[in-house]
Amino acid sequence: MKIAVYIMAGLLAVSAACCAGKKKKGTAVTPEPARTAVWDDESRDQCLRAIRRARTDARNGYYRMYVFGPDRYDEKFARFLGEYLKTRHGIDLVVFGSGNRERSKCYSNEMDKIILNTFGPDVLAGAEQEARELFNSRK
């Protein structure tokens, strides 16, 4: 009797699992249109890993902001601004030339979103203004 109950329970479990995967005709999901790659030199997997790394870094309190354009800051002010951002907000500032590709675009885009959500949309502009005033006052 016990064996018959176990067999029936097993058959019910198998049939339920088989039926759960079946779909009615006409309810097929249409595939999404192909997305264009926005990752330049990064594959989709590399990009997803970079995004996860940015989120993990932010959870651990490590923030890095990339700024491009060698003409944007002179060397002394860039160093001062980097120190200011680090002490004031805990953000590492990395200034790159326009052609430098040594960073992950996906990482920096995700980290920018996290920084803007955490510290506010004007964190860099405000820090630049405050740092510029401090920098000029010490001359």
C-alpha positions as CSV (number, residue, x, y, z in Angstrom):
1,M,0.0,0.0,0.0
2,K,2.8,2.4,0.9
3,I,4.6,1.7,-2.4
4,A,1.4,2.5,-4.4
5,V,1.1,5.8,-2.6
6,Y,4.7,6.7,-3.3
7,I,4.3,5.8,-7.0
8,M,1.1,7.8,-7.3
9,A,2.8,10.8,-5.6
10,G,5.8,10.5,-7.9
11,L,3.6,10.3,-11.0
12,L,1.6,13.4,-9.9
13,A,4.8,15.4,-9.4
14,V,6.2,14.4,-12.8
15,S,2.9,15.2,-14.6
16,A,2.6,18.5,-12.8
17,A,6.2,19.4,-13.8
18,C,5.5,18.5,-17.4
19,C,2.2,20.5,-17.6
20,A,3.8,23.6,-15.9
21,G,6.2,24.1,-18.8
22,K,3.5,23.9,-21.6
23,K,2.0,27.0,-23.1
24,K,-1.2,27.5,-24.9
25,K,-1.0,28.0,-28.6
26,G,-1.1,31.7,-29.7
27,T,0.6,32.9,-26.5
28,A,4.1,32.8,-27.9
29,V,6.3,35.6,-26.7
30,T,7.7,37.8,-29.6
31,P,11.4,38.3,-29.3
32,E,12.8,41.7,-28.6
33,P,14.4,43.5,-31.5
34,A,18.2,43.2,-31.5
35,R,19.9,45.9,-29.5
36,T,22.8,47.8,-30.8
37,A,26.0,47.4,-28.8
38,V,26.8,50.5,-26.8
39,W,29.8,49.0,-25.2
40,D,32.4,49.9,-27.8
41,D,35.2,47.5,-27.0
42,E,33.4,45.5,-24.3
43,S,31.4,42.4,-24.8
44,R,28.0,42.1,-23.2
45,D,29.4,39.7,-20.5
46,Q,32.3,42.1,-19.8
47,C,29.9,44.9,-19.5
48,L,27.7,43.1,-17.1
49,R,30.7,42.1,-15.0
50,A,31.8,45.7,-14.9
51,I,28.4,46.9,-13.8
52,R,28.4,44.3,-11.0
53,R,31.9,45.4,-10.0
54,A,30.7,49.1,-9.8
55,R,27.8,48.1,-7.6
56,T,29.9,46.1,-5.3
57,D,32.5,48.9,-5.1
58,A,29.7,51.3,-4.2
59,R,28.3,49.0,-1.5
60,N,31.8,48.8,0.0
61,G,32.0,52.6,0.0
62,Y,34.5,52.9,-2.9
63,Y,33.5,55.5,-5.5
64,R,35.5,56.4,-8.6
65,M,34.5,59.2,-11.0
66,Y,36.0,59.5,-14.4
67,V,36.4,62.9,-16.0
68,F,37.6,63.3,-19.6
69,G,39.3,66.1,-21.3
70,P,42.9,67.1,-20.7
71,D,42.1,70.8,-21.1
72,R,39.4,70.7,-18.4
73,Y,41.7,71.2,-15.4
74,D,45.3,72.3,-15.1
75,E,47.4,69.7,-13.4
76,K,47.7,71.4,-10.0
77,F,44.0,72.0,-9.7
78,A,43.1,68.5,-10.9
79,R,45.2,67.1,-8.1
80,F,43.6,69.5,-5.6
81,L,40.1,68.7,-6.8
82,G,40.9,65.0,-6.5
83,E,42.0,65.4,-2.9
84,Y,39.0,67.6,-2.1
85,L,36.5,65.1,-3.5
86,K,38.3,62.2,-1.7
87,T,38.2,64.0,1.7
88,R,34.7,65.6,1.3
89,H,32.8,62.7,-0.3
90,G,35.1,59.7,-0.5
91,I,35.2,59.8,-4.3
92,D,38.3,59.1,-6.2
93,L,38.6,61.4,-9.2
94,V,40.3,60.1,-12.3
95,V,41.1,62.6,-15.0
96,F,41.7,61.1,-18.5
97,G,42.6,62.6,-21.8
98,S,40.0,62.4,-24.5
99,G,41.6,59.4,-26.3
100,N,42.3,57.3,-23.2
101,R,40.4,54.0,-23.2
102,E,42.0,52.3,-20.1
103,R,38.7,52.2,-18.2
104,S,35.6,50.3,-18.6
105,K,32.8,52.4,-20.1
106,C,30.2,50.2,-18.5
107,Y,31.8,50.5,-15.1
108,S,32.2,54.3,-15.3
109,N,28.6,54.8,-16.6
110,E,27.2,52.7,-13.7
111,M,29.4,54.4,-11.1
112,D,28.3,57.8,-12.4
113,K,24.7,56.8,-11.9
114,I,25.4,55.5,-8.4
115,I,27.4,58.7,-7.5
116,L,24.7,61.0,-8.8
117,N,22.0,59.1,-6.9
118,T,24.0,59.0,-3.7
119,F,25.5,62.4,-3.6
120,G,23.2,64.4,-5.8
121,P,23.2,65.5,-9.4
122,D,25.5,68.5,-8.8
123,V,28.2,66.8,-6.8
124,L,30.9,67.4,-9.3
125,A,29.9,70.9,-10.2
126,G,29.5,71.9,-6.5
127,A,32.8,70.3,-5.6
128,E,34.5,72.0,-8.5
129,Q,33.2,75.4,-7.4
130,E,34.1,74.9,-3.7
131,A,37.5,73.5,-4.6
132,R,38.2,76.3,-7.0
133,E,37.4,78.9,-4.3
134,L,39.7,77.2,-1.8
135,F,42.4,76.7,-4.5
136,N,42.4,80.4,-5.5
137,S,42.2,81.6,-1.9
138,R,45.5,79.9,-0.9
139,K,47.5,81.7,-3.6
